[in-house]
């Protein structure tokens, strides 16, 4: 978990650096609670669309309309309600979000979907660019879903690079190990963007109780209480001194003797 947290912090910092390079985004990056919707626009130019009854099929219908292609209801994929969904592809990357969500939930869902974009698109694109610099033009076209030389995908495969995401990235219940890892990564990035580890750690050290920590994190950073609860547990686990081997091995015996 420490490694995942460290990776999430690195990814979040890379995004914040991009936002700060935009004069309009500088204030947003350094103001809490952060406005993720504005940071999406200033950092990556990703718009947010609000939908009253957002579901998987409703999202697919909307995206087909954007692409100006007929919508065919899929009987293989059951419909399900969604809080948010990241779409990548032509004519524009965007995030769909359920309208009417409480502000702190909306902000967290947007940060979560942003986490998916950063891990699935942004990092992959940068890996391609750094590994295949001679193909910069084609890579940039590929990751903005323009016409490009598909030979670059084969080159990326040969180099062992992760594949480019396809036209739609939808989120639902995690069922596959790979999906679970991506969901955890997106959650950790969202958490870091909204309530950075270093700031949360300071609150943890001064909080009198777990409830005090959760309330302070929610009040200062807008992090949903349930997320703040698990944040507390992660900090506790990562800052507690490890038990020595002898104590770990014989603690059941020592506990029974104490009784």
C-alpha positions as a Markdown table, in Angstrom:
| # | Residue | x | y | z |
|---|---|---|---|---|
| 1 | Unk | 0.0 | 0.0 | 0.0 |
| 2 | Unk | 2.9 | 2.4 | 0.7 |
| 3 | Unk | 4.1 | 2.0 | -2.9 |
| 4 | Unk | 0.6 | 2.7 | -4.2 |
| 5 | Unk | 0.2 | 5.8 | -2.0 |
| 6 | Unk | 3.6 | 7.0 | -3.2 |
| 7 | Unk | 2.7 | 6.5 | -6.8 |
| 8 | Unk | -0.6 | 8.4 | -6.3 |
| 9 | Unk | 1.2 | 11.3 | -4.7 |
| 10 | Unk | 3.6 | 11.5 | -7.7 |
| 11 | Unk | 0.8 | 11.4 | -10.2 |
| 12 | Unk | -1.2 | 14.0 | -8.4 |
| 13 | Unk | 1.8 | 16.3 | -8.1 |
| 14 | Unk | 2.5 | 16.0 | -11.9 |
| 15 | Unk | -1.1 | 17.1 | -12.6 |
| 16 | Unk | -0.9 | 20.0 | -10.1 |
| 17 | Unk | 2.3 | 21.2 | -11.8 |
| 18 | Unk | 0.4 | 21.4 | -15.1 |
| 19 | Unk | -2.5 | 23.3 | -13.4 |
| 20 | Unk | -0.1 | 25.7 | -11.8 |
| 21 | Unk | 1.5 | 26.5 | -15.2 |
| 22 | Unk | -1.8 | 28.0 | -16.2 |
| 23 | Unk | -2.1 | 31.5 | -14.5 |
| 24 | Unk | -5.9 | 30.8 | -14.2 |
| 25 | Unk | -5.3 | 27.5 | -12.5 |
| 26 | Unk | -2.6 | 28.7 | -10.0 |
| 27 | Unk | -5.1 | 29.9 | -7.4 |
| 28 | Unk | -7.2 | 26.7 | -7.7 |
| 29 | Unk | -4.2 | 24.4 | -7.1 |
| 30 | Unk | -3.3 | 26.2 | -3.9 |
| 31 | Unk | -6.9 | 26.8 | -2.5 |
| 32 | Unk | -8.8 | 24.3 | -0.4 |
| 33 | Unk | -11.3 | 22.8 | -0.8 |
| 34 | Unk | -10.1 | 22.4 | -4.3 |
| 35 | Unk | -12.5 | 22.8 | -7.2 |
| 36 | Unk | -11.7 | 19.8 | -9.4 |
| 37 | Unk | -14.0 | 20.8 | -12.2 |
| 38 | Unk | -12.1 | 24.0 | -12.8 |
| 39 | Unk | -8.8 | 22.3 | -12.4 |
| 40 | Unk | -9.9 | 19.8 | -15.1 |
| 41 | Unk | -10.5 | 22.7 | -17.5 |
| 42 | Unk | -7.3 | 24.6 | -16.6 |
| 43 | Unk | -5.0 | 21.6 | -16.5 |
| 44 | Unk | -6.3 | 19.2 | -19.2 |
| 45 | Unk | -9.2 | 21.1 | -20.9 |
| 46 | Unk | -11.6 | 18.3 | -20.0 |
| 47 | Unk | -15.2 | 19.5 | -19.8 |
| 48 | Unk | -17.8 | 18.1 | -17.4 |
| 49 | Unk | -21.3 | 17.3 | -18.5 |
| 50 | Unk | -24.1 | 16.9 | -15.9 |
| 51 | Unk | -26.8 | 14.3 | -16.5 |
| 52 | Unk | -30.0 | 14.0 | -14.4 |
| 53 | Unk | -30.4 | 10.2 | -14.8 |
| 54 | Unk | -26.9 | 9.0 | -15.5 |
| 55 | Unk | -26.6 | 5.3 | -16.3 |
| 56 | Unk | -24.4 | 3.2 | -18.5 |
| 57 | Unk | -26.9 | 3.1 | -21.3 |
| 58 | Unk | -27.7 | 6.8 | -21.0 |
| 59 | Unk | -24.0 | 7.6 | -21.3 |
| 60 | Unk | -23.6 | 5.4 | -24.3 |
| 61 | Unk | -26.6 | 7.1 | -25.9 |
| 62 | Unk | -25.1 | 10.5 | -25.3 |
| 63 | Unk | -21.7 | 9.5 | -26.6 |
| 64 | Unk | -23.2 | 8.1 | -29.8 |
| 65 | Unk | -25.0 | 11.5 | -30.3 |
| 66 | Unk | -21.7 | 13.3 | -29.9 |
| 67 | Unk | -20.1 | 11.0 | -32.5 |
| 68 | Unk | -23.1 | 11.4 | -34.7 |
| 69 | Unk | -23.6 | 7.6 | -35.0 |
| 70 | Unk | -26.8 | 5.6 | -34.4 |
| 71 | Unk | -27.3 | 4.2 | -30.9 |
| 72 | Unk | -28.0 | 0.5 | -30.5 |
| 73 | Unk | -29.1 | -0.7 | -27.2 |
| 74 | Unk | -26.8 | -3.5 | -26.0 |
| 75 | Unk | -28.5 | -6.5 | -24.5 |
| 76 | Unk | -25.1 | -8.0 | -23.5 |
| 77 | Unk | -24.3 | -5.2 | -21.1 |
| 78 | Unk | -27.0 | -4.6 | -18.4 |
| 79 | Unk | -27.8 | -1.0 | -17.6 |
| 80 | Unk | -26.7 | 0.3 | -14.2 |
| 81 | Unk | -26.8 | 3.7 | -12.5 |
| 82 | Unk | -23.5 | 5.7 | -12.5 |
| 83 | Unk | -22.2 | 8.6 | -10.4 |
| 84 | Unk | -19.6 | 9.5 | -13.0 |
| 85 | Unk | -18.0 | 8.2 | -16.2 |
| 86 | Unk | -14.8 | 9.2 | -18.0 |
| 87 | Unk | -15.1 | 9.2 | -21.8 |
| 88 | Unk | -12.0 | 9.4 | -24.0 |
| 89 | Unk | -12.2 | 9.7 | -27.7 |
| 90 | Unk | -13.6 | 11.7 | -30.6 |
| 91 | Unk | -14.8 | 14.4 | -30.7 |
| 92 | Unk | -13.6 | 15.3 | -27.1 |
| 93 | Unk | -12.6 | 13.8 | -23.9 |
| 94 | Unk | -15.1 | 14.5 | -21.2 |
| 95 | Unk | -16.5 | 13.4 | -17.8 |
| 96 | Unk | -20.2 | 12.7 | -17.4 |
| 97 | Unk | -21.5 | 13.1 | -13.8 |
| 98 | Unk | -24.8 | 12.6 | -12.2 |
| 99 | Unk | -26.6 | 15.9 | -11.6 |
| 100 | Unk | -27.8 | 16.8 | -8.1 |
| 101 | Unk | -25.0 | 15.2 | -6.1 |
| 102 | Unk | -23.9 | 16.9 | -2.9 |
| 103 | Unk | -20.9 | 19.2 | -3.6 |
| 104 | Unk | -18.3 | 17.1 | -1.7 |
| 105 | Unk | -19.5 | 13.9 | -3.4 |
| 106 | Unk | -19.5 | 15.6 | -6.9 |
| 107 | Unk | -15.9 | 16.9 | -6.3 |
| 108 | Unk | -14.7 | 13.5 | -5.2 |
| 109 | Unk | -16.3 | 11.7 | -8.1 |
| 110 | Unk | -14.7 | 14.1 | -10.5 |
| 111 | Unk | -11.3 | 13.6 | -8.8 |
| 112 | Unk | -11.8 | 9.9 | -9.1 |
| 113 | Unk | -12.5 | 10.0 | -12.8 |
| 114 | Unk | -9.5 | 12.4 | -13.2 |
| 115 | Unk | -7.5 | 9.7 | -11.5 |
| 116 | Unk | -8.5 | 7.3 | -14.2 |
| 117 | Unk | -7.5 | 9.7 | -16.9 |
| 118 | Unk | -4.1 | 10.3 | -15.4 |
| 119 | Unk | -3.3 | 6.6 | -15.0 |
| 120 | Unk | -5.0 | 5.3 | -18.2 |
| 121 | Unk | -4.2 | 8.1 | -20.6 |
| 122 | Unk | -1.8 | 10.8 | -19.3 |
| 123 | Unk | 0.9 | 8.5 | -17.9 |
| 124 | Unk | 0.6 | 6.1 | -20.8 |
| 125 | Unk | 1.0 | 8.9 | -23.3 |
| 126 | Unk | 4.0 | 10.2 | -21.6 |
| 127 | Unk | 5.6 | 6.8 | -21.5 |
| 128 | Unk | 5.1 | 6.5 | -25.3 |
| 129 | Unk | 6.5 | 10.0 | -25.8 |
| 130 | Unk | 9.6 | 9.3 | -23.8 |
| 131 | Unk | 10.3 | 5.9 | -25.3 |
| 132 | Unk | 9.4 | 6.8 | -28.9 |
| 133 | Unk | 10.4 | 10.4 | -29.2 |
| 134 | Unk | 10.8 | 10.1 | -33.0 |
| 135 | Unk | 7.0 | 9.4 | -33.2 |
| 136 | Unk | 5.9 | 12.4 | -31.1 |
| 137 | Unk | 3.6 | 13.8 | -33.8 |
| 138 | Unk | 1.8 | 10.4 | -34.3 |
| 139 | Unk | 1.6 | 9.7 | -30.6 |
| 140 | Unk | 0.0 | 13.1 | -29.9 |
| 141 | Unk | -2.5 | 12.4 | -32.7 |
| 142 | Unk | -3.2 | 8.9 | -31.3 |
| 143 | Unk | -4.0 | 10.2 | -27.8 |
| 144 | Unk | -6.2 | 13.0 | -29.1 |
| 145 | Unk | -8.1 | 10.4 | -31.2 |
| 146 | Unk | -7.2 | 12.0 | -34.5 |
| 147 | Unk | -6.1 | 10.0 | -37.6 |
| 148 | Unk | -2.6 | 8.6 | -37.0 |
| 149 | Unk | -0.2 | 6.0 | -38.3 |
| 150 | Unk | -1.2 | 2.8 | -36.5 |
| 151 | Unk | 2.4 | 1.5 | -36.9 |
| 152 | Unk | 3.1 | 3.5 | -33.8 |
| 153 | Unk | 0.9 | 1.1 | -31.7 |
| 154 | Unk | 3.0 | -1.9 | -32.9 |
| 155 | Unk | 6.2 | -0.1 | -32.0 |
| 156 | Unk | 4.8 | 0.5 | -28.5 |
| 157 | Unk | 3.8 | -3.1 | -28.2 |
| 158 | Unk | 7.3 | -4.2 | -29.2 |
| 159 | Unk | 8.8 | -1.9 | -26.6 |
| 160 | Unk | 6.6 | -3.4 | -23.9 |
| 161 | Unk | 4.6 | -0.2 | -23.4 |
| 162 | Unk | 1.1 | -0.3 | -22.0 |
| 163 | Unk | -1.6 | -0.1 | -24.7 |
| 164 | Unk | -3.5 | 3.1 | -25.5 |
| 165 | Unk | -7.0 | 3.2 | -24.0 |
| 166 | Unk | -9.9 | 2.6 | -26.3 |
| 167 | Unk | -12.6 | 5.1 | -27.0 |
| 168 | Unk | -14.6 | 4.7 | -23.8 |
| 169 | Unk | -13.5 | 4.1 | -20.3 |
| 170 | Unk | -16.6 | 3.2 | -18.1 |
| 171 | Unk | -16.6 | 2.6 | -14.4 |
| 172 | Unk | -18.8 | 0.2 | -12.5 |
| 173 | Unk | -18.4 | -2.4 | -9.8 |
| 174 | Unk | -14.9 | -3.8 | -9.7 |
| 175 | Unk | -14.9 | -7.5 | -10.8 |
| 176 | Unk | -11.5 | -8.2 | -12.3 |
| 177 | Unk | -8.2 | -7.9 | -10.4 |
| 178 | Unk | -7.0 | -5.4 | -13.0 |
| 179 | Unk | -10.1 | -3.3 | -12.5 |
| 180 | Unk | -9.7 | -3.4 | -8.8 |
| 181 | Unk | -6.1 | -2.1 | -9.0 |
| 182 | Unk | -7.3 | 0.7 | -11.3 |
| 183 | Unk | -10.1 | 1.7 | -9.0 |
| 184 | Unk | -7.7 | 1.7 | -6.0 |
| 185 | Unk | -5.2 | 3.9 | -7.9 |
| 186 | Unk | -8.0 | 6.3 | -9.0 |
| 187 | Unk | -9.2 | 6.5 | -5.4 |
| 188 | Unk | -5.7 | 7.2 | -4.0 |
| 189 | Unk | -5.1 | 9.9 | -6.6 |
| 190 | Unk | -8.5 | 11.5 | -5.9 |
| 191 | Unk | -7.7 | 11.5 | -2.2 |
| 192 | Unk | -4.3 | 13.0 | -2.7 |
| 193 | Unk | -5.7 | 15.8 | -5.0 |
| 194 | Unk | -8.4 | 16.7 | -2.4 |
| 195 | Unk | -6.5 | 16.2 | 0.8 |
| 196 | Unk | -2.7 | 15.9 | 0.3 |
| 197 | Unk | -0.9 | 13.3 | 2.5 |
| 198 | Unk | 1.4 | 15.7 | 4.2 |
| 199 | Unk | -1.5 | 17.9 | 5.3 |
| 200 | Unk | -3.6 | 15.0 | 6.4 |
| 201 | Unk | -0.6 | 13.6 | 8.3 |
| 202 | Unk | -0.4 | 16.8 | 10.3 |
| 203 | Unk | -4.1 | 16.6 | 11.2 |
| 204 | Unk | -3.7 | 13.0 | 12.2 |
| 205 | Unk | -0.9 | 13.9 | 14.6 |
| 206 | Unk | -3.0 | 16.6 | 16.3 |
| 207 | Unk | -6.4 | 15.0 | 16.2 |
| 208 | Unk | -7.6 | 13.7 | 19.5 |
| 209 | Unk | -9.9 | 11.0 | 18.1 |
| 210 | Unk | -10.6 | 9.3 | 14.8 |
| 211 | Unk | -13.9 | 11.3 | 14.6 |
| 212 | Unk | -12.0 | 14.5 | 15.1 |
| 213 | Unk | -9.7 | 13.6 | 12.2 |
| 214 | Unk | -12.6 | 12.7 | 9.9 |
| 215 | Unk | -14.5 | 15.9 | 10.7 |
| 216 | Unk | -11.5 | 18.1 | 10.2 |
| 217 | Unk | -10.6 | 16.4 | 6.8 |
| 218 | Unk | -14.2 | 16.8 | 5.7 |
| 219 | Unk | -14.5 | 20.4 | 6.8 |
| 220 | Unk | -11.1 | 21.6 | 5.5 |
| 221 | Unk | -10.8 | 19.6 | 2.3 |
| 222 | Unk | -14.3 | 18.4 | 1.4 |
| 223 | Unk | -13.3 | 14.8 | 1.5 |
| 224 | Unk | -16.3 | 12.5 | 2.0 |
| 225 | Unk | -16.4 | 11.1 | 5.6 |
| 226 | Unk | -16.2 | 7.5 | 4.5 |
| 227 | Unk | -13.1 | 8.2 | 2.5 |
| 228 | Unk | -11.7 | 10.2 | 5.4 |
| 229 | Unk | -12.3 | 7.2 | 7.6 |
| 230 | Unk | -10.1 | 4.9 | 5.5 |
| 231 | Unk | -7.6 | 7.7 | 5.1 |
| 232 | Unk | -7.2 | 7.6 | 8.9 |
| 233 | Unk | -6.7 | 3.9 | 8.8 |
| 234 | Unk | -4.0 | 4.2 | 6.0 |
| 235 | Unk | -2.1 | 6.8 | 7.9 |
| 236 | Unk | -2.3 | 4.8 | 11.1 |
| 237 | Unk | -1.0 | 1.7 | 9.3 |
| 238 | Unk | 1.8 | 3.6 | 7.6 |
| 239 | Unk | 3.0 | 5.5 | 10.6 |
| 240 | Unk | 2.8 | 2.9 | 13.3 |
| 241 | Unk | 6.1 | 1.2 | 14.1 |
| 242 | Unk | 6.3 | -2.4 | 12.8 |
| 243 | Unk | 6.1 | -5.1 | 15.4 |
| 244 | Unk | 9.3 | -7.0 | 15.9 |
| 245 | Unk | 9.3 | -10.7 | 14.9 |
| 246 | Unk | 9.4 | -12.0 | 18.5 |
| 247 | Unk | 6.4 | -10.1 | 19.6 |
| 248 | Unk | 4.4 | -11.0 | 16.4 |
| 249 | Unk | 5.2 | -14.7 | 16.8 |
| 250 | Unk | 4.6 | -15.1 | 20.5 |
| 251 | Unk | 2.0 | -12.4 | 21.1 |
| 252 | Unk | -0.9 | -15.0 | 21.5 |
| 253 | Unk | 1.1 | -16.8 | 24.2 |
| 254 | Unk | 2.1 | -13.5 | 26.0 |
| 255 | Unk | -1.5 | -12.4 | 25.9 |
| 256 | Unk | -2.8 | -15.6 | 27.4 |
| 257 | Unk | -0.2 | -15.5 | 30.2 |
| 258 | Unk | -1.2 | -11.9 | 31.0 |
| 259 | Unk | -4.7 | -13.2 | 31.5 |
